[in-house]
Amino acid sequence: MEVFTEAWCTACRERLNAREGYRTAAAGWADTVVLVMTADPAEGIETERAVWIDARDGVCRESRVATAADRESASYVLQADPATWQRLLAGSVDPVQSLMTGRLRLTRGNLFALAKYAQAAREMVLAAGEVGATLSPRG
């Protein structure tokens, strides 16, 4: 399934909400998050892509392709290149480690407030990885 598309967002939300680990780790979290994948034509990503996630107290209430307004209003915006997202979704790198090394960048929001929900972020990545993902239609 192609990442950061509406179908992918729906599948990830369903998988995430089925994870008991996420419900526990995200209890008390009440924020919106935008995940941004930068453009990289060499990887088949011609334009930037973004996903909006509404996380409320252990439930992913909504996820969809982000709008410009979503990017402006989100509590947190996390951005990475396609290669980093691919490694994250494959489970070969940890989202917290990626933040600390600068591969995944927090462009909006407070890192210290977000750190409290590091395990919820790991659960999100695990759920997305379980859905399966390709960067582009060409595979």
C-alpha positions in Angstrom: 0.0 0.0 0.0 1.4 3.4 -0.9 2.3 5.5 2.1 0.7 8.8 3.2 -2.4 8.2 1.0 -6.0 8.2 2.2 -6.2 4.4 2.1 -2.9 4.0 4.0 -4.2 6.5 6.6 -7.4 4.5 7.1 -5.6 1.2 7.4 -3.0 2.6 9.9 -5.8 4.1 12.1 -7.6 0.8 12.2 -4.4 -1.1 13.0 -3.3 1.4 15.6 -6.7 1.4 17.4 -6.4 -2.4 17.6 -3.1 -2.2 19.6 -3.5 -2.4 23.3 0.0 -1.1 23.7 -1.0 2.1 21.9 -4.0 2.6 24.2 -1.9 2.3 27.2 1.1 4.3 26.0 -1.1 7.2 24.6 -3.4 7.5 27.6 -3.7 11.2 28.4 -2.3 12.3 25.1 -4.6 14.8 23.4 -2.8 16.3 20.5 -2.8 16.5 16.7 0.2 15.4 14.7 1.2 16.0 11.1 3.8 13.7 9.6 5.6 15.1 6.6 7.5 13.3 3.9 9.6 15.6 1.8 9.7 15.3 -1.9 12.4 13.1 -3.5 11.9 12.4 -7.2 14.6 9.8 -7.2 12.5 7.8 -4.7 9.3 8.3 -6.8 8.0 11.1 -4.4 7.4 14.0 -6.7 5.8 16.3 -4.2 5.8 16.6 -0.4 3.2 14.4 1.4 1.7 14.9 4.8 -0.6 13.0 7.1 -2.8 14.4 9.9 -3.4 12.4 13.0 -5.9 13.2 15.8 -4.7 11.3 18.9 -7.0 11.5 22.0 -6.4 9.6 25.1 -5.3 6.3 23.6 -7.5 6.4 20.5 -6.6 7.6 17.0 -9.8 9.3 16.3 -8.9 10.3 12.8 -6.1 10.1 10.3 -6.1 11.5 6.8 -4.0 13.3 4.2 -3.1 16.7 5.8 -4.3 20.0 4.5 -2.4 23.3 4.7 -4.7 24.3 7.6 -3.8 21.0 9.4 -0.1 21.9 9.2 -0.7 25.3 10.7 -2.9 24.1 13.6 -1.2 20.8 14.5 0.3 20.5 18.0 3.3 18.7 16.5 4.8 18.5 13.0 7.4 15.8 12.3 9.3 15.8 9.0 11.7 13.4 7.3 12.8 12.3 3.8 11.4 9.2 2.1 14.4 7.1 3.0 14.0 7.8 6.7 10.3 7.1 6.6 11.0 3.8 4.8 13.5 2.8 7.6 11.1 3.9 10.3 8.2 1.9 8.8 10.4 -1.1 8.2 11.3 -1.1 11.9 15.0 -0.7 11.3 15.3 2.6 13.2 13.5 3.9 16.3 11.5 7.1 16.0 13.0 8.6 19.2 16.5 7.8 18.0 15.7 9.3 14.6 14.6 12.5 16.4 17.7 12.7 18.5 20.0 12.2 15.4 18.1 14.8 13.3 16.9 12.3 10.7 13.3 12.9 11.9 12.8 16.6 12.6 10.3 18.2 14.9 9.3 21.4 13.1 6.4 22.3 15.4 5.8 21.5 19.0 7.7 21.0 22.2 10.2 18.1 22.3 10.0 17.8 26.0 6.2 17.5 26.0 6.3 15.0 23.2 9.0 12.9 24.9 6.4 11.8 27.5 4.7 9.9 24.7 7.7 8.2 23.1 6.2 4.8 23.6 3.0 5.9 21.8 5.2 7.1 18.9 6.8 3.7 18.8 3.4 2.0 18.8 2.3 4.3 15.9 5.3 3.2 13.8 4.7 -0.5 14.6 1.1 -0.2 13.6 2.0 1.6 10.3 4.7 -1.1 9.6 2.1 -3.8 10.1 0.0 -2.3 7.4 2.9 -2.5 5.0 4.0 0.3 2.8 5.6 1.3 -0.5 6.9 4.8 -1.1 5.3 5.1 -4.6 3.1 3.2 -7.0 6.3 2.0 -8.8 7.1 0.1 -5.6 
